Amino acid sequence: MTGFFQSPQRVKRETEIKDINKIRSLRIGLASAEEIMGKSHGEVKNPETIDYKTHKPKFDGLFCERIFGPTKDYECNCGKFRGIKHKGVTCDRCGVEVIQSKVRRNRLGHIHLEMPVAHIWFSKGVPSRMAALIDMHTKVMEQVLYYEKYIVVEPGNSPYLGWRALHELKPLEVLTEEELQEVEDEYGPIDAAMGAEAIERVLENLDLQLICDVLRETIRTSRSQQKITKCIKRLKIAQDFLKSDNKPEWMILENLPVIPPDLRPLVPLDGGRFATSDLNDLYRRVINRNNRLRRLKEVHAPEVIIRNEKRMLQEAVDALLDNGRRGRPVKGSNNRPLKSLSDMLKGKGGRFRQNLLGKRVDYSGRSVIVVGPNLRFHQCGLPKKMALELFEPFIIHHLEKLDHVNTIRSAKRMIEREHPVVYDVLEKIIKDHPVLLNRAPTLHRLGIQAFMPTLIEGNAIRLHPLTCEAFNADFDGDQMAVHVPLSREARNEAKHLMLSDKNILRPASGQPIATPSQDIVLGCYYLTKIDPSYSAGGGEVRRFASPEQAMQAFDHGLIKLQEEINVRFTTYEEVEIIGEDKDSGRPLARSLGMRIFIGEDPMPGLDLEDPTQL
């Protein structure tokens, strides 16, 4: 893939991009055999990794210093050249370039394959791009790739054309060894082959523009929907090749890239043992089989043995690129499938999602959430210890600004000792600094919201109960992550767009999402319910001179919240607030719980006798 290769020349070269912010986009495509050779720093011929006596990399091996660069900064393998003063010199004794060791993260090698090998991403994918382009069934093409059947590449001038006509845009004929022998005996020799080499020749002979023209005509004139769908898929693949300037035969590998050694490390363990990446074992299988195939060709081994070795080499490259996609996966010593290049890239733990998109960030924390009923809707309770860690840079800046400290080290020491001044500064900072709370999985926009923090004791984050539905959170051990927006723009966006009191409607439907539920509804019911079993004997209703007297009676356990009572009005304003029943003249709030529920600022039109409003 062209997006992952470094500079092509062996001479002194730039290995780093000076200004990565100027990159607008990356294009990933197929690489030709020449391009892979140009970007490689040398051929890997030896399947060995290091010398286990000297712990130095083997020459021409998977960790070779000649190919991938020195293991120590500015020091060659034999030690003749040491130090930055020899930078750029290639040692005449060991052949290692004197340069920084970090180039071992960038430099590629290559394995020159003794035969072309199909890339399993294109031969075995769904749909198979290779099979679709040559208009062949995937199973049939696999029989050719894995040396089970022959494919007729060029029928030539033989009368075979009269036996079964071939069109240049239709699938080429596939024959077993017996069928091929029968045809050649009857009609003369024809050009038939098997393996990736045969498929490569077929792909080279394709005229993509002619294929596109014929497919468009077929789509326009055909009445079969199934045929039209198949032609559309094939047309899309052919057009993509034409637009991207990639050639179909590049799906067949002649040179196999070897990724930098620091991306497949060999780590020393206690007792002289080593832990190695699975990729090294997979590369070793490819090199061993490639070298064995070379030796078999040199000694002119029987065709059946060479063919079997070619099939094994194809399977070894398949396992390196995507272990387990075809057949049984290759397993290691502990009976675990080895991780291939595809496994390093794909999925949640792959290079893209885990390392590039999922980097861990500073100024974030995580803790269990508990309910905070005393909080305002836009507030969250942040533990003091967590706040000290999250806002440490801001605290240090303010301590220096207020001349409490002179150095960063002394400021950190004050924070570690939790000096009272530190908490005063922290209180000032968080007054105008929102934090973001995120609960995984963040399935919609309201899964991450901004809150104004308030300092609390303990280790748990406190959350307003009305925000639970937006987060789909409950207080049975759920955890939430806290993030601190650093820039002024981020703080303004959090404050004006993401604050919880500005997100009370569902983005999908516009319905309210901040609705009371569970303990809030239960509390309202508990306060406003009148339980006759609590009344005094004989059905007598207790009378109190004022609400304060009723509250004192409750504090002393003389009455219950749900007990019906009669409280004397003390002011005309209280009559207006509490209200009276028009028929009986009794106050609507007939229990202490109702009075507490109404408070001093009741909702207009609230009818405590109507259960639908409670």
N, C-alpha and C positions, 0 to 999 in steps of 0.2 A: 504494500500500500504506500503510495507516494507520500502521504502526509506524515509518516513516521520515520522516514529515512533522513540521514544527515548529508553533509556536503560530499560531492563525488570524488574529489581529488585527494591524492595521498599526501600532497604537499601541505605546507602550513596553511591552516584554514580557520575560519570562524566557527566555533561550535555553539555559540550562544546568540540569541537574538537580542540586539541592543535595547530596543524599545518594544516590549511585548504589547504595550497599549495601542500601538499603531496597527496591529493585526485586526482586520475587519472580519475575516472568515478563513476557514480552512477547507480545502477540497481533498477528499480521500478517493483514490481511484486505484486501478490496477497498475502494477509495475511490470515492465518488460524484463526479460532476462538480462539485457544489456544495462538497463537502469539499475537493477539489483547489483550487478557486477561493479558498476561505476560508484555506487554508494557504499560498497563493502571495503573494508580495510585489509582483507586477506581471507584466504580459504582455510577453513577448519577441516583438517584431515584426520586428526588424532581424537579418538573418543575419550581419552583420559582428561581429567580435570587438573589435579595438582599432584606433585610428588609428596607422598605421605611421610617421607623422611625429612626433606628440607622444607616442606610446606610452601614450595614455590610452584607457580603454574607450569604445566608441561608445554613445551613449544608445539605450535600447530594444534593445540588442544582447545577445549571449550573455554579456557581461561587464559589463553596465550597472551603474553605481554607484547609480543611483536604485533599482534593483530589489534588488540583492544586497548593497549597502553599500559604504563607501569602501575604496579600496585601501591608504590610509595611515591609521593610528590618529588618530581625532579631527580629520580634515581633509576638507573637502568637495572636490568636483572643481575648482571655480574658485578655491579658496584664500581665499575671503572669511572663512570660519570655521576657525580653527586652535586647537588646544589643548583640554585636558580641561574647561576652564571652559565650553565651549559644548556639552557633552555633551547629547545628546537633541534638539538644535536641528536643524531641517530648513532648509537654505539656500534663501532665496527666489529666488536667481538660477539655481542649477543643479539644485535639488530633491534634493540628496543629504543624507541624515541624518548628522549628526556623531556617530560612534560608533566603537567598536573595529573594526578590520579583520577580526578573527577571525569576525565574523558571516557573512563570505563562505564559511565552511565549513558554515553552517547554513541560510541563507536559500534558499528555493525560488522559482523563477519558474514561468510556465506559458505554453503556446502554445494560443491558442483556435483549434481546428480548424474549418475551414469545412464539414466534414462529419463525422459519426461514423466512428470507425475501430475495428476489432476488435483486441483485445489478442491477439497471436500465441501467448502462453503458453496461452490457453484455447481458441483456435481450431485450433491446429496440434499441440497436445500429444498424447501417446499415453497413455490415450485422450483424445480431444478432448472437454473438458467441455461446451463450447458445443454441439457436434453431438449429444452424448449426451443433453443436457437437452431439446433440441427433437426428439429421436428422428429424426435425419437422418444420412445417411452423410457422413463427413468430406469426401470428394471433391465430393459434390453441394453441400455448404454452401460450400466454397471457390469453386465456380463462381458462387455468388450473391455472395460477398464481393468477388470480383475482377471483377465486372461482366461476366460471361459469360452468366448466365441470370437470369430473374425468379423471384421466389417470391410465391405468392398469400398475401397477408397476411389480407385479409378478402374472401371471395367475395360478401358482401352478399346481396341478394335475387335475384341473377341466376340464370337456369336452369342456370348452370354446375354447380350442386350436383347436378343430375340427371345431368350427363354423367360426373362422377367425384366420388363423395361424399367429403366431408372430415369427419373427426372431430376434435374440439378437442384430443385427446391423441395423434393420429397425425401423421406427418410432413406438413407442408404441401406442396402441389403445386409443382414447379419446372418452369418452361416456358422454352423459347428465345424469342427475339424473334418469330420467325415463328409459333410455336405460339400465343403470346399474341395476336398480331394476328388470327390465324384464329379464336380463341375469342371475342375482342371483336367481330369482324365478325358472328359467328353468334349470340352470346348477349348482347351488350351489354357495357358497360364493367365491369371488376372491379378491385379494389384489389390491384395487383401492383407490386412494387418490387424493386430490386436493391441490392447493397452492404451495408455494415454498418448503414446506417439501417434497411433492411428487417429484418435479423436483430434489431436492437434492438427494433423494434415487436413482433416475434414473442415475444421474451423478456419484454417488458412484459405481454403478454397471457396469460402462463402463470400458472395457478393451482397453485402448488407443493403445497398440501395435497391438492387433488383428484388431482394426478398421483400423489402417494404412496399415496392410498387405492386408486386404480385399479391401480397396479403391485402392491400387496400382494395384491389380489384375483386378479390375473393369475398371480402366483407361486404362489398357493394352489391354483388350479384347473388351470393348464397342465400338460400332460404332456411337452412338449418341453423337454429339458434346455438346449438352445441358447437358446431363448426365455427360460427362467428365468434363465440366467446374464446375458443382456442386460438383463433387467428389474432384476436385483439391482444391477448397475452403475449403471443410471440412477436407481434408488431411493436408492442411497447418495449420489449427487451432489445429488439434490433434498433429502434429509434434512440434508445438510451446509449447504446454503443456508438452510434453515429454522432450524437450530440457531444459526448464526453471525450471523443478522440481516443477512446480505449479500443484495443483490438481484441476480438474474441479469443485468439490463440494465446493471449496473456493469461487466460484462466488455467493454462497448463504451465507448471513450474519446471524450469530447467536448472535454475539456481535457487537454492532454499536459503533465505536470510536467517542469520543467527543473531538473536537480540543481544544487547550489551550484557556483559557478565554481572554487573551490579544489579540488574533487574531479575536475575536468577541466582542469588548469592549462595555461597558455600560457607556456612558459619561453623567455626570450631566450638566443640563442646568439651566438658571436663573428661579427663581420661583419654585424651588423644583422638576422640571420635569427632565426626563432622555431621552436621545437619545440612542437607542440600535441598534445593528447589526441585520439584517434580520435573520441571522442564529439562534439567540436565540429564535425567534418566531417559526422557523421551528423545532428546537430541542424540544421546549416546546410541540408542537403538537405531536411529536413522543412519548415523555414521558407520556403525558396525555392518549394517546390511548393505550400505552403499559400497564400502570397501570390499566386502565379500563378493558382491556382484562384479566389481572390477577384476578381482582375482579369477573368478570363474570365466569371465570373458577372455582373460589373458591366456588361460590354459585350454581354451576352446572346449568347455564342458558341454555335455549334451543339451539340446534345446529345451528339453522338459525340465532340467534342473535350473537353467537360466530363467526360464519362464516362471518357475515357482519362486525364485529369488526376487524377480521383478515384482511379482504380486505382493511378496512380503515387504518390499521397500515401499510400495504404494500404501500398504496398511500402516507401516510405521509413520509415514508422513501424515496420514489421516489422523492417527492417534496424537501426533504432535499438535496439529492444527485444531482438532476438535475430538477429544477422546470420548468414545462411547456413542458418537452419532451413527456410526455404522458397525453393527455387530457388538460383541462384548468389549467393554472398556479394558484397557491395559491397567493392571493393578500392581501396586508396589509390594514391598516385603511384608507389610502389615495387612495385606488383603484389602487395601483401600484404593479406589480408582485414582490414577494420577491426574493432577490438574494440568490441563492443556492450555494453549494460548487463548482459546476461546473462553475457557473458564476464568482466566485472568481478566478478561474484558467485560463479560456479560454479567447480568444479574445485579442484585443489591450489593454484593461484596466485590464487584468488579472494579476495574480501574476508573471507569467514568463516574459511576454513582458513589462509590466509596471514597475515592481519592480526589477526583476533580470537582464533583458537585457536593460531596459530603464531608468536606474538611471540618474539623473541630474548630470552633471559634473561641477567642478570648472574650472576657466580659459576659459570660453566661453561666447560669447555675441551674440546678434541678432539685426539686424537693417534693414531698407529699403535700397535697392540698387538704385544708380543713375549712369548715364554714366560718365566715366572718360576718355575723349578722349586724354588728355595730358599724360596719363600713358603709361609706357612701357608694353609690352605684359605680362610680368611675375609679374607685380606689381598690387597692389590694394590699394585704399585709405582707411585708417583706421582713424576714428575720434579720436582726441586727448584724450577726456574723456574716451572713450572705451579702448584705448591703455593703459592708466594709470591703469585702473582696471585689464586688462588682464595680463599685465607684472609687476604687483605690487611686487611679490616675487623677480623677477630678479632685479627690481629697488632697492629694499631694500638691496639686497646682494651687488650691486655695490656701493651704498651709504656708506655702512659699509666698503667695501673694499677700497674706496677712502678717508676714514676718514672724511666724511662729517657729519656722525652721529655716536653715540655710542650704541644706543639701537634701537630695532625694533619700539618701540612706537614713538620715535622722528622721525624715518624715515617715518612712516605712517603719522605723523603730517605734515612733509614737503610735502608729496604727496598730502594730502588734501588741503594744501594751494597753491599747484601748483607753488612751488618755481622754478625759472628759471633753477637751477642746475638739477632739476628733468627731465626737457625736454632734457637737454644736455645728461644726462645719457640714457634716453629713445631712443634718436636718435642713440647712439652707440649700444644699445642692438638690435634694430630692423634691423640694417644693415646686420646681419648674422643670423636672427631668422625668418624663414618663419611662416606663419599662414595658417590654413586650412579653406577654404570657402566651405560650404555645402548648397545646395538648395534642400529642400524637395519638392516632393518626389525624393529620390536618386535612380533612376531606373537603372542606369548603372554606370560603373566605373568612368566616367568623371563627375558625379554629385557631386563629392567632389574633389577639387584640391588645390594645395598649391600655395601661392603667397608671394612675398616679400612686406611687408607693407610699406607704406609711410604715414606720419602724415598729416592729413588735418583738416581744421576747419569744424564745423557743426556736425550733428548727423547721417548722412547717409554714408553708405559704398559705395565707388566708385569702379566701375568695368570696365575693358577694354571691349569695345563693341565687339571685335572679340571672346571673351570667352563666349558670351551669348548663342550661339547655343549649346555648350556642356552642359550647365546647363539648357537649355530650358528656359532661363530667358528673361524677358523684363522689361522695366522700367515704369511699370504702377502701382507700389505699391508692387512689389515682395519683399520678405524678404529673407535674407540669414543669416546663423549662422556662427560665427567665433570660431575656436578652436585653442588653442595654444599647439603645441607639446612640451612636457616638457623634455624628456630625450634626450641625445645626439643621440642615435640610431633613435629616432623618427624624430629629426630634420634632420638628414642625409637622412633618407628615404624620407621625404617631399621634401628636396632640390634636390635630385638626381632622384627621381622616380615620384613624384607627382606635380612638378612645372608645371605651365600651358604651358610654352613654350616647354615642353617635351611631351605634350599630344595634338598634333595638328592633329592627325589622329583618325578616328573612330575605336575603337577596333573590332567592328563587321565586317566592310568591308574594312578597310584600306584607305578609301577615306578621303580627308581633311575635318576637322570639323571646323577649324578656317578660315572660308570664310567670306569676307565682304558682308554685306546685309543691307537693309533698308537705314538708313541715310547715311551710307558710300557710297553706290552706288549712292544715290541721290545727295550727295555732289560732287562726281566725275563728274556726268552728268551736274550738275549746273555749275561747274567750266569750263568744256571743251565745253559747248554749245555756239554757236555764234547766237545771235539774231539780225537779220537785222533791226528790228524796233528801235534799239538803235543807229544805225549809224547816222552820221551827215547828214544834208540836202544835196540833190543833189548827193548822193552816194559817197561823198568824205570820204576817210579814214583818220582819225587823225594821225599825225606823231609826234613821240617823239624822243628826242635825246638820251635817255637812259632808261633802265627799272626803274631806280629810279625816273626819271621825270614822267613816266607813273603812278607809284605808288602814287606820290604826287598828281597827277591829280585825281586819284581815291579817295584819302583821302579827297579832297576838293569837291567831288561830281561832277566833270566835266565829268567823263566817268564811264561806267558800266563794270562789270567783263565780261559780254557776248558781249561787243561791239568790233567790228573788228577794230584793230589799226595797225599802222606800227611803229615799234621801231627800231631805228638804232643800228646795232651791234657795240659794242665798242672794242671788242677783237676778235682775231681769235678763242680763246677757246669758246667764246659764240656762234660762228657760228657752232662749232663742237657740242655743247650741244643742241642748239635749232634745228639746222638743217634747210635746205632750200628745197622747192619744186623743183624738177628737171626741170619741164616744165616752171613754171612761175618765178622761182628764188625767190619767196616770202618765208619768214620764215614759218615753220610749225605751230609754236605757234602764231596764228593771233589774239589772245585776251590776255588781262591781266590775265584772269582766267587760260588760258592754260599755261602761263609762271609760274604762281604760282603752278599749278599742277605738271609741270615738275620739277621745282626747279633747283638746281645746280647739281643734280646727277640723271639723267633720267635713266629709265630702257632701256637696249639695245634692239633695234628692235621695240620700241614702235612707232606705226603709229597712230597719232591723227586723221587722216582722216578715219580710219577703225573703224566703230562703234562697231565691235565685240570685240575690244581690250579696250574699254572704259567702 
